[in-house]
């Protein structure tokens, strides 16, 4: 699952849990449910007649046959009855009881008549509560929680196969369903506990397979605390027997972002609706009763009944379609392979599609709004998807497992995309691309989201993590392969070797340098813990650790190990130790012996990362001292685990190191650092030589040096920067800025490094500098001496800005025709120049905006449109804001809509910013997923920071209700609004708000407090030191 710039400890594991999870992992594929056996229901008269028949056998064979036939007919008639329940979940009102769901909606697919009102429902909620209490009393003497109150489902049942039949009623946004689950009994129990949430259950029936007889249902109830539905039976289910569980239910197609929800779009002035699912991580239970944990893999047979004006999609192709005379159609989909519930999917829409086929015969379709398909907005995504499936099949040596892959572009979705097996869902602005109005940056964004989701078809769908504590096993790999896969499509872009550094490594180190961080593998005990594991630590740190692992293993051996891992665990589940063992075996095959688990457990089970310090030994030639400690931005912050201070952290670090001088750098050597401090001999270390650690920044750590070595490196960059690789030039910039921010280095060192940039012709170091300057700029942009900092940055940028100039209008050129590196460098320099107030840059932006307004023809170069829009709105009057607002509403191009909306947040007019904030919560004006970006971008504007912070506090209940369940959205919002607060007063406001607020996001607020405390601390300790150096530097 790709997220917007928005994915701790292990729970105790008993030998029984390990055995159970292994058994589930290796389970066979389930069979379709067998015929229904005898129904539940008391039949004393039947029993009496049986006895009577046996007594009268002596009267003659003919009489006995007649009696037996009579008994059989009565039994069959009685078996038609269902055991029905009427417990109501917390959520939608009862179907049919208050008119919220129509009589048609209550009919299960294929049923001729609506069901009667259940008897248990008529008894009311008090009786159900009493029964629940009675059940709980049974468990009290055992001193253990009843199975429905535990954070994980009990392990006594295993689903083998689901037969799910749905009817979608788009005119009133309801749906009805019938699910038949084939269950295997592993331990005897009279309880069936499975997930179900926000639905009304009409009827429940349990029967043994193969006509062996029914099992009477004593009672049923919901347990909202764990979002489960409990079926209590009159007798225990027998071990190693197979049973069928049948549940008939109905629910709403929600107007939200999770479960089975609705979205809409406008075509030819008419609003059209669609229904689509988002089940990851725990929302399948909102769409059908199921065992909603990744370990419970089963096969699925889906049927969807809908009006003929719509089409339906699911993970597998349509097998048959049955058309009815009343204008309805039922699509029956092929059976899936073994899979988890969270990437099951379906959609009901009236989209159109385009199609292509891979070399191996996989049919790829892209479904979208008819106007988008007609314009060809999906063609780019469709074409690269075909190529990427072929790339992954070759790289992993494991074929794509399904006959088709559909890409579905929807207007509203909580995330950038979701990797449902065979039916990947994307928000429109992450898959639709119009070459005539899309920048290289937008093309890159679309490309990488698609690469990410396709990787999940192997890492996540084919091989699924055992439990959410290791979500990084799928998200880390998908994030890493974003760069590997993009390199396959565009080999000259060097994504994995270069752009990975600034977009992943440097970014996640900012987050992981907080004391409130957490390990990449973290404890997940209950449903509320699951959401918090989907953050940048799982995604980006996971990817960075995978990249480090691939580097010290060797890429070919690493690839071989991944092929083995996928082959061994396909259609099953795997944990991190499964990966470590497979990779260790791959190393052994090439004659290397490294215990991967021993090394990587330190990186995945400990939070944070080390800073390596390399010091020259003045008393002994060629000897250096290498030490490690945990890097933390604010050393005054109390450790997350008080029993374990930062000094107790140790890592096994693959430190690559090289020696250089003015004209040459040696080949790298690797030193494994595992102690707090070590002495190492470095040959050819002369007096004028400098040391460079973490070659090409393949390791997940920072490197610090003594001041003498820093000065030598700065001198090298000034004289001949190309001796040092482009990756290490970017790494030196990022390390220096962050070491200074945390107090490990004097504040002048990073600014002195920046001076060489006037001669830097590569994009990556500029990009690293721009990203490193950004938080420093936000720390200073409301201070009285900000102009001093502003002037220094402008001086460093001026010469390169003049050299590169502005791009020409390239409306008729291919997006990738120009050199990616050169165009991205030019864009980066223009952005810095305009942001810090270069007069020529401001004039050029204003001229381009004015030309657009006067001619109504947009001739602004694609690659800098967002910069020009923002600068124009910032500098010019309210009429420009209104013009951009009008264009935002009128354009249908999703890429253009995004940058127009962000440009509106750049205004210096506080009234306009307040107006935009208030409009952001109107879903008819701003899409739900875009409202967060509006609030965050206003917070980044120094004129709007306090407005966004005030708006956030006032609207918190609304925002939390809207986004609280959506992974990453709340944490993204909390971080975006608070990360640049930096005064004592703002820190007090934040702490007071946290004391009084209601709702979740506790982890995000804890992180926010630490970030703001670090900002305040930096202002107090280092701000004046920085300004003193800047004043001195500007006067020289």
N, C-alpha and C positions, 0 to 999 in steps of 0.2 A: 504494500500500500504506500503510495507516494503521498506525502503530506506537504501542506503549505509551510512556508518558512514561519513554519509552526513551530524519531517514532528511537549495592544492597545484598541482601543475603538470600540464601536458598532456604525453602521450607524444609523441615525435617523429613527425611525420606526413610521409610522402613523397608526391610527386605520384602515384605508382602507387597508394598506399593511398587517396588521395582519389578517384582515378578508379574504383578498384574499389568503394569504398563507394557512390559515386554510381550506378554501374551496378547494384549490388545494390538500391539504394533505388528505382530506376526499373524494376525487373524486372517481367515480366508474371506473372500467376497461373499456377501449374503445372497440368498435366493429370493425370488419374488414371494410374497406372502401366499400361503396355501389357502384352501377354502375354509370358510368359517365353520367352526364346530358348534356343538350344542351351546345354547345361550345360558346366561345366568338366570336364576329365578327359582324359588322354592317349588318343588313338585311332589308333595306328599302323596297325592292321588295316583301319580304315575308309579310311585314305589309300591303302593298297595296293589295296583293292578298287576305289577310284575309278580308280586307274591302270589296273587290269585291265579295268575297264569300257571305258575309252577305247580300249585296244588292241583290244578285241573288237567295236567298233562295226561293223566291216566284216562281221561274221558275220550281221548282220541287225537290223532295227529292232525286231522283237518281243523278241529276246533282250536288247537294250539296255534296253528298258523294264522287263523283269523284274528285271534286275540293279539298275537305279536304284531300283526299289521296295524291293528287299532292303536296299540301302544305307541308304535313308531310314528303314526300320523299325529297323535297328540303331542309327542315330544317335539316334532318338527314345528308344529304350530306355536308351541311355547317358546321355541328357540328364536322366533322372530323378534321377541322383545329385547330391548337394550337396557342395560343398567345406565341410567341417566343421572347427570349431576348438574347442578345449577350454581356452583360457586362462581362468584364474579371476581375477576382479577382487578387489581387497582389499575385504572386506566379507563378505557372506553365504557360507556354505559351498556347495560345488558341489551343484547340484540333482540329486537322485536318487542321488548318490554316497554319501551318508551317512544317507539317510533323512530329511533335513530337508525335502525337498519330495517330495510323493507322486508316484506314477506318473501320476496324472491331471493334476497340475500341470505335468508336463513336456510334455503334449500341446499343440501350438499350436492355436489356434482353427481348427476345421474339419479337423484332422488325424485320421486314423483310428487310427494306431499311434504309440506313443512313439518318439522318435528313438533310434538306437543310440548307444553311447558313442563319442564322436569319437576318431579315430585320433590326432590331435595331443595330446589330453588324456592318452592312455595313455603318451605319451612322457615325460611329467613336466615339472616346472617348469625343470629345468636346461637342457634342450634349448631351451625357449622363450627363456631368458635368453641362451643362446649366439647364437640367431638375432637377438635384439634387438641384441646387441653387434656382430654382423656388419653389420646395417643401419646402426648408428651409425658404423662404420669407413668406410662409403662417404662420409660427410659430412665426415670429419676433414680430408681434403686441401683441401676448399673453405673451410675455416675459418668454417663457419657451423653453427648448431644444426640437427639434423634436424627435419623439420616437426612431429613429435609432441612435441618438447621445447620448443617455443616457447610463450610465454604466450598467444598468440592462435592460433586455427586458421589454417592456410594458406588462401590465397584462390583456389586453383586449382579448387575445386569450389563449386557453389552448389546447395542443395536447392530444388527447385521444389514438390514435393508429398510428403506422408507419408500412407501408408495404414497405420494402426496398429490391430491387432486384439489385444485383451486378454482373458484369462480370470482372474477374481478368485475365489480360493478362501478364503472368509472363515472356514471351519472350522479351517484351519491357517495362516492369514495368509500365503499365498503367492500369486503371480500369474505367469502365463506370457504371453509376448507375441510377436507377429510384426510387424515393422515393414518396410515396403517404401518406400524413399526414391527418388524420381525425381531424378537428379542431372544438372546441366548442367556440362560441362567448359569451364573458362575458360583453363586452361593445362595442357599435357600433363604427366601424372605417373603413376607406377605405384603411388602411395600414396593410400589413402583414410583420412583422419584425421578422426574425429568423437568427440564426448564420450560416455562411458559409464562408470558408476561403481557399484560395489557390486551387480553382477549377474553371472549366469553365462550365457555365450553358448554356445548349442548348435550353431548352424550359420550359415554366411555364404555368400552367393552373389551374384555380380556378373554382370549380363547387359546386353547392348546392347538398346536399345529396338527395336521393330518387327522382331523375328525375325532380327536381323542376326548373331547368334552370341554365345556366352558369352565371358567373360574369366576365365581360370584364376586362382584364388587360390593364391599360393605359400605364404603363411603369414599368421598373425594374432597380435597380442599386445596386451596392455594396457600402458599407460605411466602408472602411478598418480600420478607427480609432477604431471602436468597433467590427470589424470582423462580420458584419451582412450583410444580403442580404434583400433588401426592394422590396416588390411587391406593387405597387400603383394601386388601383382599380378605376374603373369609378364610382362606388357607394359604399356606406358603407355596410359592413356585418351586418346582423340583429342579435340582441341579442337573445340568447337562441336558435339559429339555428345552425345546423351542416354543415360544408363545407369540401370539399376535396381539398387539395393543392397537385398538382402533379408537380414535378421538375425532369427534365432529365439533367444529368450532366456528366462530366468526369474529371479525375485528374491523377496525377502521384502516383505510389507507391514509396514513397520517399526513398532516401538513407540517412536517418537520424534516429532519435530515437522516433519520436512522430507522432500521427495520424495513418495512414495506411502506414507502412514502410517495407522495405525489409531487410533481413539478409541473411547470407550464411554460408556454412560449406563445408568441403572437405571430400568426401567419395570415397575410392579407386582411389585417384588421380583426381577425378572429382569434380569441384565446383558446388554445388547445392544451389538453392535459395528458400527462403520462404518469404511469406508476413504475417505480424502480426500487430495487432493494439495496441496502447497505447493512451487511450482517456482521462484519468484523468490528470489534472482537467478540461481542456478546449480545448481538441483537437479532440473531436468527430466531430466538425464543419469542420475539414480538410478532413473527410471521407464521410460525407453526410450532406446536409442542415438539421438543427434540432434546437430545442429549448434547447440549451446546458447549462442549469442551473439545479442544483439538484432538485429544487422544481417541475419541470415539468416532473413528472412521467407519463409514458404511457406504453402501451403494444407494442411489436415489433414482426413482422413476417419477418424473414430474408430468402432470397434466394440467393445462390452464384453459379454462373456459372464459371466453370474452366475446364482446360484440364484434361482428365481422368487419366493422370499420377500423378496428385496431389489429395489430399483429402482436404476437407474444414471442419472447426470446427466453432461453435458459442456457444452462451450461452445455447441453448437448443439442444436436440437430433435431428438428421435428421428424418424428417417425411416421405419424399419420395425423391427418386433420379430419375431424368429423363435423360436417356442416349441418346445422339445424334449420328448420323452416322459419323459425321466429327471428332469424338474423343473428344467431349466435354460432360460434364455432369453438370446438375443443381441440387444442393442439396437444398431442401426446409426444413427449420427448423421449429419445433413446435413454437407456439406463446409463448412469455415470459409472466410472471406476470408483474404487474406494476413495472417499474424500471426507474432509471435516465439514461441519456445518457452516463455519464462518465464511467460506468462499463459495457456497451455494449461491445461486442468483437467479432472478428472473426479472422481466420487464414487460409492461403492456403499453404500447405506444403506437402512433401512426407515422413513424419515421420511414424514410426510404434509405437505400444503401447503394454502395458500390463494392465491387468484389475483385479479388485476385486469388491466385493459387500458388503455393510454394512448390519447389522442386519435388518434395516428398508427398505432394497431394493434399496438403492442409488447405482448406478453404478459409480465406480471410475476408471478412466483410466489415465495412465501417458504416454504422447506422447513425443518422443525424437528422436534424430538421430538413425538410425537403428543399428549402431555399439554399441551405448550406451545401447540401449534396449537389444541387444544380450548379452552384458557383465553383465547385471543385475544391471547397475548403478542406475536405478530408483526404484529398488525393495524396498529399505528402505523407501523412500518417500511415495511410494504407500501404504505400510503396515501401516505406522503411520497415514496416512491420513484417512484410514478406521477407525482406532481406535479413532481418534480425532473427526470425525463427530459424532460418537456414544457418546463420552464424552460431546461435546457441546449440543447435543440433550437432554442428561440427565440433564446437569447443567442448561440450560436455559428453559427446559420444552417446547421448541418450536421446532418442527421438521424442518430438513433441507428442504428448500422449492422447490427444483427442482428435477427432476428425475435422474440427473447425475451431476458429477463434473469431469471435465477434468483438468489435470495438464499438462501444456505445457512448456517444457524446451527448451529455444531458446539461440543461441550463443550470440546474441547482444540485449541488453535491457537497458534502462536508469536507471532502479532501480533494487533492489534485486528481487522484484516481484510485481505483480499487481493483486488485488483481484477480477477481473471480475467475475460476478455471473455465476457460472457453467463452466467457462473457465478461470482459474487462470493461469497467465503467469509468469514464473520464468526465470531469467538468469541461465544458466547451472550450474555455480559454487555455486548456492544457493539451488540446488535440487538434482543434480546427485552426487552419493557417491559410491566410490569403497572401500569396507571395507579393502582390502589388502593394500591400500596406503593412508588412511584417518585417521587423528588424532582425538582424543576425541573432541578437540576444533572445528574441522571442522564439526564433527557430530553434536555438539551442535548448531553450526551456522545454519546448514541445518534444524535441528529440529525446532528451534525457528522461522525461517522465515516461515516455513509451518504452525506452530501453529498460527502465526500472521495472515496469509492470510485466514486461515479457520475461525478465529474469525470474520473477515470482512464479511463472508457470512451472519452473523447475524447483527453485528454492522457496518453499512455502506451500505450493499446491501439490506437486508430486511428492516432495519430502517435506513434512510439516514438523515444526518443533513440538516436542512432547507436551510442553506447558509454556505459559506466557513468560516465565522468567528468562527464557532464552529466545525472546522474540527477535533479538539481534541476529540469530542464525538465519532468518529470512530477510529482515530489513537491512542488516549490515551488508549482506552479499548483494542484494538488489541495488543498494546505494553505491557500492564499489563498482559493480558492473555498469552502472550508468556511464562511467568514464571509459571503461574497457570497451563497451559496446559502441559508444560514440566514436572512439578511436577507429573502430572497424569501419564505420560509415564515413568518417572524415579523418583519414590517417595523418594529415598534416597539422591537425589541431593540437596534438600532444596533450590530450585531456588528462590521462592518468598520470603522466609525469609532471604536468604543470598545473592545470586548472584545479586539479584535485586539492592542491595545497591551499589555495586561497578559499575555495568554496566549501571544503570539508575540514581539512586538518586545522587550519588557523581558526576557523569558526567554532568548531566544537571545543577547542582548547580554551576558548573564552569561558564557556559554560562549565567545563570540567575543572577549571582552576578555582572554582568556588568551593568553600568548605561544605556547602549544602549539596554538593553533587552526590552521585550514587554510582555503584558498580554497573557495568554494562549487563551483567547477569544479576538480577535482583529478586529478592523474595516477593512472591505473589501468593497470598493466602486466600484472598477473597475478591469478589467481583470489583469492589471499589479500588483495589490495588492494580487492576489490569490496565486501566486507562493511563496511569502514570508511567508505565514502562514504555509507552510509545512516545519517545521524545528524541531529541538530537543525540543523546548519549547512545541509545540503541541504534539509531540510523548512522550517524556520522562517526561516532567513536568506534562502533562496530566495523564500519567500512575502513577506518584508519588502521585498526588492529589487523584486519584481514590483509590490507596492503603491506603492512610491516611483516606479517607472516609470510606472504608470497615472496617478499624481497629476500628474507634470510633463508628461506627454503630453496629458492630458485624457481622462477615462474613455470618452467616445464614440469618440474616435480610437483609443484603446487597444483597445476592443472590435472596431472595424472591422479593426484589424491582426490580432487573434487569429482572426477569421473567415477572413481571407485565408490565414493560416498553416496553419490546419487544412484548408482546401480544397486548397491547393497540395500538402500533404504527406500527405494521407490515404492509408491503407494502406501508408505508407512510413516511412522514418526521417528524422530531422532533427537537426541540431546547433544550438548556440546562435547561430552566425552566421546560420543560416537565419532564426531568430526576429528577430535584430537587423535584418537586411536587410528583412524584411517590415514591421516596425514603422516603419523609416525611410521606406519608400515610403508608408505610410499617413499619416505626417506631411507628406510632400511634397504629397500630394493635397489637404491643407487649407492649403497655403501656408506650412508651417513647414519649416525646414531644420535638423535636428539629427542629427548622426552618432551614432546610438544605440550602435553597436558601440564607438566611441571612448570614449563615456561609460561604458558598462556593463562593458567589459573591465576597467576599473580596480576595479569593485566585485566582479566574479566571479573574477578571476584573482589578486587580492591577498587575503590573509587579513586579518581584523580589520575595524575601522571607525574613522573619525576622531572626535575631540572637537574641536568648533569653540569657540574662545574669542573672545568679543566684549568689547572694551575701549573705554571712552570715551576720547577724546583731549582731555586737559585744556587743551591749548594752542590748539586750533583748534575753533571751533564747528561742530556738526553733522557732524563727521568721526569715524568709528569705525574701529578696527583689528580686522580679522577674521583669525584665524590658525587653522591646522589642524595636528594631529599625531595619530599613532596612539594610541588609548586602550588602555592596558594596566593591569591591576590591580596587578601587581607589577613595578615598573620595574627591580628588581634581577635579574629573570629574564633569562637569556641568550636572545637572539633565536633562533627556530627555524632561521633561515638566517643564520649568523654573518657571511656576506659582505654582508648587507643589514641594517643597523640600523633601528630604528624611525623614524629621522629621514628615511629615503629614501622613506617611503610618502607618496603623494599621490593624492588623489581629485578628480574633478570633482563638486562638491557643489551640488545645487540647494537653496540655503539660502533659505527663506522667512522674512521678518522683518516685525515690526509694532512700532509705537510706541504706548504707552498711558499713561494717567494715572488718577486716582482714579475717573473716571466714564466713560471712553471708551477704545476701542482702534481704531487706524487699520486700514484695509484692508491686506492683506499685499502685500508686494513680493517678487520673487524675485531673488536675487543668485547668480550662478554663481561659486563660489569654486574656483579651480584652483591657486593658489600657496600657499606656506607662510604667507605673510602679505600682506594686502592692506589698502589704505585705501579707505573708501567714504563718500560723503556721504549722510546721512540727513536729509531735510527735516523740519521741525517737531519737532526734538529739543530740548526745553526742559529746564531744570535739574531740574524735578520729574518729568520723564517717565522711564519705564523702557522697556527694549527686551525683546522676546520673540522668540526664534528657533525655527525648525522648527515652524511653525504647524500645530496639530493632529497633530503628530508623524508626518507623512507620510514624513520622511526617515530613513534608517538611520544615525543618528549622534547623539552627545550634544552638548549645548550648555552651556558654562560662561560665566560673566560675572565682571566685577570685583565685589568685595564690596559696593560701593555699590549696584550694580544688583540684587544678590541681596536686599539689605535693602529696597529699594524694592518688589520683587516680594513679599516676605514681608508687608510693610505693606499691599500691595494685597489680598492674600489675606485678611488679618485684617479689613480694613475692608469690602471688597466683592468677594468672590471671583468673583462671576458675571461680572465684566467680562472675566475670562480664561476661555476655553472649557474645558469639562469635560475634553476630551482633553489640553489643555495643563496643566491643574491636575494631572492624573495624571502627565504627563510631567515636570513640575517636581519632583514628589516622587521619582520614580524616578531622574532624573538626579542630584538632590542627594544621595541616599543612596549611589549608586554612585560619584559623584565624590569623596565623602568617604571611602568605603572604599578608594579607590585613591590617596588622598592629594592630590587636586587641590583639595579644599575643607576648611576647618575642620570638625571633627566635629559642632559644634553647629548648623550651618546646616540639615541635614535635620530635626533634632528641633525646631528653631524653626518650620519650615514646618508640621510636624504640628499645631501648636497651633490652627490655624484649623479643623481637622477637626470640632470640636464644632459648627460651623455648616454643615458640608457635608451636603447632602441627596442627593447623587448617589452612586450605587454605585461608579463607576469610580475616583475618587480614593481612596476607602476600600480598594478592592481593590488598587490600586497600593501604598498604604501598607502594607497587610497583607503583600503579597509582598515588599516591600523590607525590612520589619522582620524577616521570617523568618530570613534568613541572619545578621543582626545578633544576633537572639535566640540562635541556635545557637552563635555565637561567645562568648556571655556566659553561657549557661545553666549552666555548671559552675564559674563564678567565685564567689569569696566575697562580692562586692558585687552579685551579680545582683539582689538585692531592690531596689536603688536604681533600676535600669533598669525592673524590673517595676512598681514604684510609679509611675514617670513615665508609662508606657504606660497603666496603669489610669486615671490622671487624665484622659488625653486621650480615653479611650473612655467614661468614666462617664456623661456627660450624654446622649450619643447613645443609649447602651444604655437609659437610663431613658425617653427619648422614644419609642423604637421598641417596647420591650417584646418579649414572645414571641408567636409566631404561635399561632393556635388550631388545633385539630385539623381538618384539611380532607380527611378520608378520602372524603367524598362529593362533593368539588368537582373540577373539571377542573384538571389540572396547570398549565395556563396561564391559568386564569381570573383569578387575582390578577395584579397588576402585577409583571412580571418584575424590573424595576429595584428596586422597593420591597422585594420579598421577598429578593432577593439582597443588598441593603444590610443588611436586618435580620439575615440569616444571617451576613454578614461581621462585623458588630459583635458578635453573640452569640459567634461563634468567638473573636474577640479577647478578649472579656470572660472567657470560660471558660478560655481558654489561659493568660491572665495572672493568673487567680485571683480574679476578682470573686466575692465571697461569695454574692450573690444568684443569680448564674449557676450556681454550684456547687450551691446548695440546690435550685434549680429542676430541674437535671439529675438529682440524686439522687432527688427526689420522683417524677419521671416514670419512672425506672427501677424504683423500689420499687413504684409502682402497677402496672407491667407484670408484675413478678414475682408480686405478690399476687393480681392478677385474671386473670393469663394472657391479658390482652387488651392489645394494643399501641396505646395512644392517643397516642404521641409524634408530634408534627407531622412530616410527611414531610420537609420541607426542612431540618430540623435533627437528624434521627435520628442521623446519623454523629457529630455533635458531642456529643449526649447519651450515646450509647453509649460513646464514648471517655472522656468526663468521668466517667461512672459507673464504668467499669472502673478508672480512675485513682484515684478517691477511695474507693471502697467495697471490701468485703472479698473474699476468694477465692470466696465463694459466687456473687457477681455474675459473676466471670470464668467460672465453671463454667456458669452459666445462659446466658451469651452463647455459650459453646462448644457447649452443647446446641442452642441455636437455630440456630447455624451449620450443624450437621449435619442438622437436621430440615427446614429451609426448602428449598423447591424454586425459589423466586424468585431469579433470578441477581443482581438489583440488591441485594436484601437480603443475600444471601450475601457479597457483596463488602464491604459496610460492617461486617458483623458480624466478618468475619475481620480487617479493619483495626483494629477496636475492641480486639481481643484484644492487640494490640501496645502498647496505651496503659498497661498495668499498671505500677505502681511496684514490684511484686514480682519480683525478679530470678529466683527459681526458676520462676515461671510463664513469664517471658520465655524462659528457657533451654529449658523444656519445649516451648514453641511453636516455637522455632528448630529443635529436633530433629525435631519432627513435620512441619515444613514440607517436608522431603525425602521424605516418604512420599506417593507419588502417589495412593494410595487415600484419603488424608485431605485433602491440599491439591493442587489441580491444578498441573501443572508450571509453567504460565505465571503462577500466583499466588504460588508460593514466593518468587520474587524480591521481590515487594511486601512479603511478611512480613518478610524480612531487612532490607529498606530501612527499613520503618516502625519496626522495633525499633531500628535505628541512629539514627533521628531522635529517639527517646525518650532523654533524658539519663540515665535509669536503665539503659538497655540498649545505649548506644552502644559501650561497650567489649566487651559480650557479643557483639554482632553482628560487630564487628571481629575478635574472637577466633574466632568461629564461621566467618566468611568464610575466614580463613587456614587453619583446620584442615580445612575441607571444600572447599578450592579445586579439588582434582583432580576431585571429584565434580561440582561446579558447572560447571567448565569443560568436562567431558565432556558434560554435559547441555545446556548452552547455548552452547557455543563456536561452533557453526556458525550459530546463529540470529541474524539481524541485530539489532543493537542490544541484545540481552539482556545480554551480558557487559558492555558499556560502561555500560549502565544500572545493573547491579549494582555494578560497581567504583565508579562515581561516587556512587551512593546510600550505600554503606557508608563511603566515605572523605571525602566533601565537607565534613563538619563536624568532622573531627579537627583539633585546633588547638594541640597542645602539642609541645614539642621531642621528648619521648619518643615520642609517636605518629608523628611525622615519621620518626624513626630506625627505628621498627618497620616503617613502610611501605617505606622504602628497603631495609632488610634483607630483607623479604619478597620484594621485586621481584628482588633478587639471587639468591634461592634458588628461586623458583617455576618451575614448568614449565607451558608452555602459551602461548596467544595473548594478545590484549588488550594488546599493548605500547603502542599509542597511548593507550588508556584509562588505563593506569598512569602514563604520562608526564604526562598531563593531571592525574591525581590528585595526583602529587607537586607539580606547580606550584600546584594549589589549596591543598593543605595548607601549602606554604611561604608562600603569600600570607596564609593564616589566622594562621600563627605570626608573620609579619612585622607584621600588623595588631595582634596582641596586644602585641607589643613596642613598637610606635611610637605607637599611638593609643588603646589601651584606657584608660590613666590619664587622658588628655586628656578622653575622653568622660565618665568617672565624675566628674571634677572639675566639669565643666559641669552634670551631672545633680544633684550635691549642691547646687550653688549655686542651680539652678533650683527645686529642691524646697523650699528654705528661704525663697524669696522670697514 
